[in-house]
Amino acid sequence: EKMQKGGSALELLSKVRDALNQRGATTIRGLGRVFRCIDSYDGNRKCDREEFISGIRDIGVPLTKAEAEVLMGYLDTDGDGHINFDEFLVGVRGKPNARRQAIVDKAFLKFDKDCNGYIDANDLRGTYNAKLHPKVQSGEMTEDQVFMQFLQNFNDKNNDGKVDKKEWNDYYAAVSSSIDNDDHFIQLMRTAWKLDQIEFQAFQELNFPIFP
C-alpha cells in the first residue's frame, strides 16, 4: 500500500510540474510566485492542508481532495502537517543532477576520510563558508545563522552529532533546488567547503570519465 501511495504521489507531482511549466514557472522566482499564491491566506511561508488543497486547484492542477492530500503527505517531508517553500522546491525540482551531485559527494568525502559513511559535525565548524548561500545572498539570514541551521538539520535527526550520507544529500537537495544555475551551485559548494578546483576536476574525471 505504501508503494502504491508513493507511485500515486509521483504521478500527481508530474501533473503539478506540467501545470507549472504551462504557467512558465520554472525559475526560483517563478516558483516563489506560485508558492505565494498557494500560501495566500496568512503568508507564513507554509501551507496547511486547506491552503494546499485550495491553492493547488487555483494554479490549474485538477486534483481531487483525496489526491491533494496524498500529494501533501508526500511533500511534507518533516511531517509537521505543513509544506514549506523548501519542501515545495525539492518536490517540484527533484534531486540534484549528476554534475551537482558530484560536488556534493566530493564535499562529503573531504570529511569522511575513513569512508565509513558519516562525518562528525564538529569537524565542519571553522571550514564552512556560507557567503554564497542563497539566503545569505538575499539578506534573509547571516552566515552564522545558516551554519547553525545547517547543523540543526542534521542533529535533529538522531542527536548524535554525526552526519550520514543520506542526511547530507537531503540537505543539499534542498539547497540545490533553490539555485537555478549549475555553475552557481558548484561555486557555492567549492566556496563553502574550500574545495580545490584542480582536486575537484580530478574527482569529476574519475567519476565521469570522458571517452574519446
N, C-alpha and C positions, 0 to 999 in steps of 0.2 A: 504493500500500500504506500509506503514511504517513497519507493522508487517511482510509482505511478504519479504521486503528487509532484515529485521533483521534475519528472518529464513534462507533466502538465504545466508546471510553472515556467519551464524553459520555453514551451510553445507560446504561452501567454506573454512572456517577456519579448519574444520575437515580434508579436503584434505591436507591443509598445514601441520597439525600435523602429518598425516600419512607419508607425504614425509620426514619430519624432522626425524621421528622415523626410517624410512628406511635408512637415512643417519647416524643414530646413534647420532644425535644432540639433546640430551635430557638434558644435564647439562648446566649450565650457560656458561661455556667456549665454549661448542659446539654450543650453540645458538648464542653466541657472534661472532664466526667464520662465521656462516651463515649470520648474520646481516651485518657483514663487507663485505661479498660477494655482498649482495644486495646494500649496500651503497658504491659501488666501484668507483663511478665517482669522488666524491670530499672528501670522508672520514670525513664528518662533523657530523657523528653520527645521521643523519637524512636522511630519504628517501623522495624525492619528488615523484610526480606522475609517471614521466618517469622512475626514478630509480626503483621504486617499481614494476611497470609492467614488466620491463625487468628482474629485479633481481629475482622475484618470479618464472619466467619461467626458469631462469638459474639454480635454485636449484631443478628443476624437478617437479614443480607443474603445471600441464597442464590447466591453466586458460585462458579464452578468455580475451581480453582487457576490455570488459564490466564487467566481473566477477571480475577482478583485481581491477577495480575502485570501485565496490560495497564493496569489502573486505577492501580496503584502507579507504573508508568512515567510515566503522565500527571500524577499529583500531585507526583512528585519533581522539582520544577522546577529545583533546583540540581544535580541529577544525582549526589548523594553516596551513593545507594543506600539512603537512609532517607527517611521522611516525618516532618517536624517538625510541631508544632502549628500554626504559621503557614501552612504549605503545606496542611494539612488544612482549616483555616478558609477559606482563599481558594478551595480546590476546592469545598467544600460551599456556601459563600455566594455565590461568583461575583464579578463585577466590581461596583464601586460603582454605585448607581442614579444617575439623571440629576441629582438635586439635589446629591448628594455629589460627582459628577464635576465639576460646575460650580465648586465651591470649589477642587477640586484644580487645575483648569485656570487659575483666577484666580491662585492662588499661583504657578504656573509662569510665567505671563505677567508677573507682577510683576518677575521677574528676567530673563526673556527679552525684554529691551526692544527688540532689533532683530528679533525674531520669526524667528530663524534655526533654531529648533528645539532649542537646547540652552542651558544656563546653566553658568557657572563655579562649581564647588563652593565656592571661596574666598569668593565673593560672599555665600554663605549664612551664613557664620560671623558672629556678632555680631547677626544678625537672628533666628535660630531660637530659639524659646522652647518648651521641652519640658515645661512644668509640667503640662499636661493630657494628656500621652501616657499611655495606659493602663498601661504598665509602670512609669512614674514614679508614677502614682497608686497602684498596688498595692504600691510599695516594692521591686519586683523589680530596678529599675535607677535610677541617678541621671540627672539631666538631661544631664550631660556624657557619660555612657555612651550615652545614647540618641542624642545628636548624633554621637558617633564611630561608632556602629553605622549611623546614617543615612548618613554619608559612605562607610563601608565597603561598604555595599550597592551603591553606585554605582562606587566606584573599583576594586572587584574585577572589574568587567565588562570595562573596556578600559584602566584605569590611566592615563587622560589628564586626570583632574581635572575633567572636564566631565560634566554630567548631561543626557541627552537625554530627550525627552518619554516614550518608552516606559519607560525606567528609572524615571522619576518616577511614572508611572501604576502600574507594577508594585509599587513600594514602597508607595504609598498604597492600593492594592487590599488589601495585607496588613494595613495599619493599619485600614482601613475594616472589614475582616472581623472585627476583634476588638472592634468597638464596635456595640452593639445599636441605639442611638438616633441618628437622623439629626441632630437638633439638637446632640447632644453632639459628633458628628464635625465638624460645621460650626464649632462653637465652638472645638474643638481647632485646626482649621486657621486660623481667624481669629487665635487667640492665638499659635500657633506662628510665623506669618509676618507678624504685625502688619497684618492686612488690615482696612482701614477698613469699617465696616458700611455706610455710605452708598455707598461705592465699589463694594462687593460687590453691593448691591441693584441698582445701575445695570447692573453686569455681568450679573446674573441676568436682568433685564428685556430686555437686549439679546439674550441667547441663548435665553431662554424667554419671549417676549412674551405678555402676557395680552390676548386679544382680547375685545371686548365681546360 
